Amino acid sequence: MSDSFDTILGQPKVRDFLRTSVRLGRISHAYLFTGPSGSNKTRAAYAFAQAILCPRDPKSERGGLCGKCDRCVQIRRGKHPDVKFFSPEGVSGYLVEQVREIVADASLAPIQADRKIYIIDRADLLGAAGANAFLKTLEEPPEDVVCILLARTRESVLPTIVSRCLVVPFRHIPPSEAAGIICQNTGVLADRAREALAACDGSLSRAIEFIQAHGNERFAFRARVLSALSSLEFADDWDICGYATELVSLAKAPLDVVRQEFESELAKNEDFLAKSALRQIEARNKRRISAKSTEYLQQLTAIVRSWLRDVMVICAQADELVVNVDVREALEQ
């Protein structure tokens, strides 16, 4: 029977470790998930949060085999008020004010569940000031708080942060394996899987979302980006400005759906939550919209990069072919 951990694709050792931790009730107060971009750390953090907050008893016969109750569905969709995702809001990393907000929020009681989960993305961008503001909470958090920090490498995170966390390393997933995993989980052909991976900087979870959530629309967007790039040879400055405006607008088109979902969530909670809690949800939704906007723009730049890489490979192969022909002709003479 499947559980929330089955969504941690390409990381069998991590999946087994987290599943065992929940079943045995060995939940640490702080974790540091380390691994390259695309290794499924964020998806693992949300799956872990589902398992920790799921109302089923993890030691029961069906313990840990949920992922389908209302709470698990809320967490998986990023809408549970007690599972909060943070990413850097400053140009060079986390703002001290942002970290202080996390610290202050950690002292408050959970809204719906019996624990609160904080997922801190890019923990390597917690500067010295931000880390110092966060250390006490990380070292001695309230009993109902679990922190999950995400970073590319262990070495990129300040040692004072690392020493207070249980480090969980994620392996690099080769592109061919990642494409195979996407094919199995979405039913698309290998070419489509590779295109989605290229558009999502190799992230498995985002590539699957790219296919499932807005599949035809996002692939049509990718086709339009490639069409615009192929037209650059004959474009003037005005054409290029027009392409840029159009592509940015198309990249951010799904945000309208995201905003509607957030507004619906806020409306549902309006009647039974205090104003302070509603403000927290509203602030979190604004951050999530900003993060989604960045994600969609990153898809645009990722598609451009993959196109440029393919062009350079083709040019390099053509140059090599010309050189080989010249050498062969010289030898024949």
Helices and strands as residue ranges (DSSP letters): G 4-7, H 12-23, E 30-34, H 41-53, H 70-76, E 83-86, H 96-106, E 116-120, G 123-125, H 128-139, E 145-151, H 159-162, E 166-169, H 175-186, H 190-199, H 204-212, H 215-230, G 232-234, H 237-251, H 255-269, H 275-332
